[in-house]
């Protein structure tokens, strides 16, 4: 009951895909992009509307709990139902500026880990990573509010993130998409959650999550009915600049990429 599954994934690194693969399996309950400082869709909305883990007579009480207390409550409720609560962290919020309107100065620490440990929860963690040049290119291209994100700021933030998560097991998005069944089995083992081969044919129909599905122009990977290897936009100036940036290269090495 004191164990909880958490996967960390920086923006544009495959978090929505992993979320859908996990969420389409019965008894896996994913809180999508939630963080102690904020959430793309509130933790309360997800817990009530998507996961159905808060009884109607406890909604008011739940609302006034602190973040860590809410997670403990949901984890205990899920465990009692023989279900697995999984947190998809929103770490970008803690490491990159201008991600969340209330967040003026990123803490540059893994806040999820801090809050959960302070509430006595033992985490089963995994990191889903993508090479930094692809991450930078995709962020600048996909998010209008990040179109002017300069490489220096990104690289410093991404290196700090890599340093924070590098001691956890890492699954590379590129490898996951090339051999999804093998890599997803590993991921589920790291998280100690349920694995079923059906994810290969069911993931695309699962929509109770945040991410690509909320973009005005969903990516090709988001609308695909099979798992595809993401393309690298090597002709892009942003990709080329990031691929030779020292901080980006250090981050990639920390996350297990050969440079």
C-alpha positions as CSV (number, residue, x, y, z in Angstrom):
1,X,0.0,0.0,0.0
2,X,3.0,2.3,0.6
3,X,4.4,1.6,-2.9
4,X,3.4,3.8,-5.8
5,X,4.4,3.8,-9.5
6,X,5.8,7.0,-11.0
7,X,7.2,7.6,-14.5
8,X,9.1,10.7,-15.4
9,X,9.0,12.1,-18.9
10,X,10.1,15.6,-20.1
11,X,7.9,17.4,-22.6
12,X,7.8,16.0,-26.2
13,X,9.5,12.7,-25.1
14,X,6.7,10.2,-25.5
15,X,4.8,10.7,-22.2
16,X,1.4,10.7,-23.9
17,X,2.1,7.5,-25.7
18,X,3.3,5.7,-22.6
19,X,0.3,7.1,-20.7
20,X,-2.1,5.6,-23.2
21,X,-0.3,2.2,-23.3
22,X,-0.5,2.0,-19.5
23,X,-4.0,3.4,-19.2
24,X,-5.6,1.1,-21.7
25,X,-4.9,-1.9,-19.5
26,X,-7.6,-2.7,-17.0
27,X,-6.7,-1.9,-13.3
28,X,-3.9,0.5,-14.3
29,X,-5.0,4.0,-13.2
30,X,-2.9,6.8,-14.5
31,X,-2.8,10.4,-13.1
32,X,-1.7,12.3,-16.2
33,X,0.8,15.1,-15.9
34,X,0.3,15.9,-12.2
35,X,2.9,17.6,-10.1
36,X,3.0,19.1,-6.6
37,X,3.0,22.6,-8.0
38,X,0.3,22.1,-10.6
39,X,-1.3,20.0,-13.2
40,X,-2.4,20.4,-16.8
41,X,-5.8,19.0,-15.8
42,X,-6.3,19.1,-12.0
43,X,-5.7,16.1,-9.9
44,X,-9.2,16.4,-8.5
45,X,-10.8,16.3,-11.9
46,X,-8.8,13.2,-12.9
47,X,-9.5,11.4,-9.6
48,X,-13.2,12.1,-9.7
49,X,-14.1,12.0,-13.5
50,X,-11.5,9.6,-15.0
51,X,-10.4,7.3,-12.2
52,X,-13.6,7.3,-10.1
53,X,-11.5,6.9,-6.9
54,X,-13.3,9.5,-4.7
55,X,-16.7,8.5,-3.2
56,X,-19.3,11.2,-3.5
57,X,-19.5,11.6,0.3
58,X,-15.8,12.3,0.5
59,X,-15.4,14.8,-2.3
60,X,-15.4,17.9,-0.1
61,X,-12.9,16.3,2.3
62,X,-10.6,15.3,-0.6
63,X,-10.6,18.8,-2.0
64,X,-9.1,20.3,1.1
65,X,-6.3,17.7,1.4
66,X,-2.7,18.7,0.5
67,X,-1.1,17.2,-2.6
68,X,0.7,14.4,-0.7
69,X,-2.3,13.5,1.3
70,X,-4.4,13.3,-1.9
71,X,-1.9,10.9,-3.5
72,X,-1.9,8.7,-0.4
73,X,-5.7,8.7,-0.3
74,X,-5.9,7.7,-4.0
75,X,-3.2,5.1,-3.7
76,X,-4.9,3.4,-0.7
77,X,-8.2,3.4,-2.5
78,X,-6.8,1.9,-5.6
79,X,-4.9,-0.7,-3.7
80,X,-8.0,-1.7,-1.8
81,X,-9.6,-2.3,-5.2
82,X,-6.6,-4.3,-6.4
83,X,-5.8,-1.6,-8.9
84,X,-2.5,0.2,-9.6
85,X,-2.2,3.9,-9.2
86,X,0.4,5.4,-11.6
87,X,1.6,8.9,-11.5
88,X,2.8,10.5,-14.8
89,X,4.8,13.3,-13.4
90,X,4.9,16.7,-15.1
91,X,8.6,17.4,-14.5
92,X,8.9,20.1,-17.2
93,X,7.1,22.3,-14.8
94,X,10.0,22.1,-12.3
95,X,12.8,22.6,-14.8
96,X,11.7,25.0,-17.6
97,X,10.4,28.5,-17.4
98,X,7.0,29.7,-18.9
99,X,5.4,26.2,-18.7
100,X,2.7,27.1,-16.2
101,X,1.3,30.6,-15.8
102,X,1.6,30.5,-12.0
103,X,5.1,29.1,-12.0
104,X,7.6,32.0,-12.2
105,X,10.8,30.4,-11.1
106,X,11.4,26.6,-11.6
107,X,12.7,24.9,-8.5
108,X,15.1,22.8,-10.6
109,X,14.5,19.8,-8.4
110,X,12.3,16.7,-8.8
111,X,9.4,17.9,-6.6
112,X,7.3,14.7,-7.1
113,X,9.9,12.6,-5.5
114,X,10.3,15.0,-2.6
115,X,6.6,15.1,-1.8
116,X,6.0,11.4,-2.1
117,X,8.9,10.5,0.1
118,X,7.8,13.1,2.7
119,X,4.5,11.2,2.9
120,X,6.1,7.8,3.4
121,X,5.5,6.5,-0.1
122,X,8.1,4.2,-1.7
123,X,8.3,4.9,-5.4
124,X,8.7,2.4,-8.2
125,X,10.1,4.7,-10.9
126,X,11.1,4.7,-14.5
127,X,12.2,7.5,-16.9
128,X,11.1,7.7,-20.5
129,X,13.7,9.7,-22.4
130,X,14.3,11.1,-25.9
131,X,17.5,12.5,-27.3
132,X,17.8,16.2,-26.3
133,X,18.0,17.6,-29.9
134,X,14.7,16.0,-30.7
135,X,13.2,17.3,-27.5
136,X,14.3,20.8,-28.1
137,X,13.2,20.9,-31.8
138,X,9.8,19.5,-30.9
139,X,9.2,21.9,-28.0
140,X,10.0,24.9,-30.1
141,X,7.9,23.7,-33.0
142,X,4.9,22.4,-31.1
143,X,4.2,25.0,-28.4
144,X,3.5,28.6,-29.5
145,X,4.5,29.9,-26.0
146,X,7.9,28.2,-26.4
147,X,8.8,29.3,-29.9
148,X,11.4,31.7,-28.6
149,X,12.9,29.3,-26.1
150,X,16.7,29.7,-26.6
151,X,19.0,26.8,-26.6
152,X,21.0,28.0,-23.6
153,X,18.0,28.1,-21.3
154,X,16.7,24.8,-22.6
155,X,20.0,23.0,-22.4
156,X,20.6,24.1,-18.8
157,X,17.1,23.0,-17.8
158,X,17.3,19.7,-19.6
159,X,20.7,18.9,-18.1
160,X,19.4,19.7,-14.6
161,X,16.5,17.3,-15.3
162,X,18.8,14.6,-16.5
163,X,20.9,14.9,-13.4
164,X,17.8,14.6,-11.3
165,X,16.4,11.4,-12.9
166,X,19.5,9.6,-14.2
167,X,19.7,7.2,-11.3
168,X,16.3,5.7,-12.1
169,X,15.9,3.0,-14.9
170,X,15.6,4.7,-18.3
171,X,13.6,3.6,-21.3
172,X,14.5,5.3,-24.5
173,X,11.5,6.4,-26.6
174,X,13.3,5.5,-29.8
175,X,13.9,1.9,-28.6
176,X,10.4,1.7,-27.2
177,X,8.8,2.5,-30.5
178,X,11.1,0.1,-32.4
179,X,10.4,-2.9,-30.0
180,X,7.3,-1.9,-28.0
181,X,6.4,-5.2,-26.5
182,X,9.8,-5.9,-25.1
183,X,10.3,-2.4,-23.8
184,X,6.8,-2.0,-22.4
185,X,7.2,-5.2,-20.4
186,X,10.4,-3.8,-18.9
187,X,8.6,-0.5,-18.1
188,X,5.7,-2.3,-16.4
189,X,8.2,-4.4,-14.4
190,X,10.0,-1.3,-13.2
191,X,6.7,0.2,-12.1
192,X,5.3,-3.1,-10.7
193,X,2.1,-2.6,-12.6
194,X,0.0,-4.8,-14.9
195,X,1.2,-5.7,-18.3
196,X,-1.0,-7.0,-21.1
197,X,0.0,-7.5,-24.8
198,X,-3.3,-6.0,-25.8
199,X,-1.8,-2.5,-25.3
200,X,-0.4,-2.9,-28.9
201,X,-3.9,-2.7,-30.4
202,X,-5.7,-0.8,-27.7
203,X,-3.5,2.1,-26.8
204,X,-4.8,4.4,-29.6
205,X,-8.3,4.3,-28.3
206,X,-7.4,5.4,-24.8
207,X,-8.0,9.2,-24.4
208,X,-8.3,9.8,-20.7
209,X,-5.0,11.6,-20.6
210,X,-3.3,14.9,-21.3
211,X,-0.6,15.7,-23.9
212,X,-0.7,15.4,-27.7
213,X,-4.4,14.8,-27.7
214,X,-4.9,18.4,-26.5
215,X,-2.7,20.1,-29.1
216,X,-4.4,22.1,-31.8
217,X,-2.5,20.1,-34.4
218,X,-2.0,16.5,-33.1
219,X,1.2,14.8,-34.2
220,X,1.4,11.9,-36.6
221,X,2.3,9.6,-33.6
222,X,-0.8,10.8,-31.7
223,X,-3.2,9.8,-34.5
224,X,-1.5,6.6,-35.4
225,X,-3.2,3.3,-34.6
226,X,0.1,1.5,-34.3
227,X,3.3,2.5,-32.5
228,X,5.7,4.2,-34.9
229,X,9.3,5.2,-34.6
230,X,9.5,9.0,-34.3
231,X,11.3,10.8,-37.1
232,X,14.3,13.0,-36.3
233,X,14.1,16.4,-38.0
234,X,17.9,16.6,-38.6
235,X,17.5,19.3,-41.3
236,X,16.1,21.7,-38.7
237,X,18.4,24.4,-37.4
238,X,17.1,23.9,-33.9
239,X,17.9,20.2,-34.0
240,X,21.4,20.8,-35.5
241,X,22.2,23.4,-32.8
242,X,21.1,21.2,-30.0
243,X,22.9,18.2,-31.3
244,X,26.3,19.9,-30.8
245,X,25.4,21.7,-27.5
246,X,27.6,20.7,-24.6
247,X,24.8,20.6,-22.0
248,X,22.6,18.6,-24.3
249,X,25.3,16.1,-25.0
250,X,26.0,15.7,-21.2
251,X,22.3,15.2,-20.6
252,X,22.1,12.5,-23.3
253,X,25.0,10.7,-21.8
254,X,23.5,10.8,-18.3
255,X,20.3,9.3,-19.8
256,X,22.2,6.4,-21.5
257,X,22.7,7.6,-25.0
258,X,25.9,6.9,-26.9
259,X,27.5,10.2,-28.0
